[in-house]
Amino acid sequence: MNRHDRYTYRVIWSDEDEMFVGLCAEFGLLSHLDDTPEKAFSGIRDVVAFAVKALDEDGAPIPEPLSTRR
């Protein structure tokens, strides 16, 4: 299992953008717009995976998944 598999994702419709928006609760500043909910979900997962890798390479703290917080 990849680190980014444990995060909390959701997809919503944006009337303003007229597209689906993929979001991740643990990375509140990241999003991904796409034509279908499936593509928005896949896109936000890719964005988060990239962010986790970049943070790890920089030695920066990586957000803990909501599901593992006590």
ROKELO-979598 format. One record per residue (C-alpha): residue number from 1; residue in three letters; chain; x, y, z. Coordinates in nm, 3 decimals. Example, Ala and Ser with C-alpha at 12.3 -4.5 7.8 and 13.67 -1.06 7.14 Angstrom:
    i   aa  ch        X        Y        Z
    1  ALA   A    1.230   -0.450    0.780
    2  SER   A    1.367   -0.106    0.714
END
This chain:
    i   aa  ch        X        Y        Z
    1  MET   A    0.000    0.000    0.000
    2  ASN   A    0.126    0.346   -0.089
    3  ARG   A    0.128    0.621    0.171
    4  HIS   A   -0.124    0.826   -0.024
    5  ASP   A   -0.374    0.536   -0.026
    6  ARG   A   -0.475    0.608    0.335
    7  TYR   A   -0.581    0.970    0.286
    8  THR   A   -0.938    1.098    0.278
    9  TYR   A   -1.050    1.186   -0.074
   10  ARG   A   -1.372    1.326   -0.212
   11  VAL   A   -1.503    1.454   -0.542
   12  ILE   A   -1.750    1.738   -0.577
   13  TRP   A   -1.906    1.928   -0.865
   14  SER   A   -1.802    2.293   -0.912
   15  ASP   A   -2.069    2.512   -1.070
   16  GLU   A   -1.811    2.789   -1.105
   17  ASP   A   -1.564    2.572   -1.300
   18  GLU   A   -1.829    2.342   -1.452
   19  MET   A   -1.602    2.051   -1.369
   20  PHE   A   -1.554    1.789   -1.101
   21  VAL   A   -1.304    1.872   -0.828
   22  GLY   A   -1.096    1.609   -0.651
   23  LEU   A   -0.999    1.705   -0.296
   24  CYS   A   -0.797    1.555   -0.010
   25  ALA   A   -0.884    1.643    0.350
   26  GLU   A   -0.526    1.611    0.474
   27  PHE   A   -0.393    1.837    0.197
   28  GLY   A   -0.646    2.119    0.202
   29  LEU   A   -0.463    2.338   -0.049
   30  LEU   A   -0.447    2.072   -0.320
   31  SER   A   -0.717    1.997   -0.577
   32  HIS   A   -0.762    1.854   -0.924
   33  LEU   A   -1.023    1.959   -1.182
   34  ASP   A   -1.145    1.718   -1.448
   35  ASP   A   -1.437    1.628   -1.675
   36  THR   A   -1.551    1.316   -1.489
   37  PRO   A   -1.562    1.221   -1.120
   38  GLU   A   -1.337    0.923   -1.191
   39  LYS   A   -1.070    1.141   -1.352
   40  ALA   A   -1.095    1.398   -1.072
   41  PHE   A   -1.045    1.122   -0.814
   42  SER   A   -0.751    0.972   -1.000
   43  GLY   A   -0.601    1.317   -1.054
   44  ILE   A   -0.613    1.423   -0.689
   45  ARG   A   -0.455    1.092   -0.588
   46  ASP   A   -0.170    1.161   -0.831
   47  VAL   A   -0.128    1.516   -0.699
   48  VAL   A   -0.115    1.392   -0.339
   49  ALA   A    0.131    1.115   -0.429
   50  PHE   A    0.358    1.376   -0.587
   51  ALA   A    0.325    1.602   -0.279
   52  VAL   A    0.405    1.316   -0.039
   53  LYS   A    0.712    1.222   -0.243
   54  ALA   A    0.832    1.583   -0.256
   55  LEU   A    0.782    1.634    0.118
   56  ASP   A    0.963    1.308    0.192
   57  GLU   A    1.257    1.402   -0.031
   58  ASP   A    1.281    1.742    0.141
   59  GLY   A    1.265    1.585    0.487
   60  ALA   A    0.950    1.784    0.560
   61  PRO   A    0.667    1.653    0.778
   62  ILE   A    0.404    1.451    0.593
   63  PRO   A    0.044    1.487    0.712
   64  GLU   A   -0.090    1.190    0.904
   65  PRO   A   -0.400    1.030    0.751
   66  LEU   A   -0.720    1.110    0.938
   67  SER   A   -0.789    0.738    0.971
   68  THR   A   -0.479    0.682    1.185
   69  ARG   A   -0.510    0.986    1.412
   70  ARG   A   -0.598    0.920    1.775
END
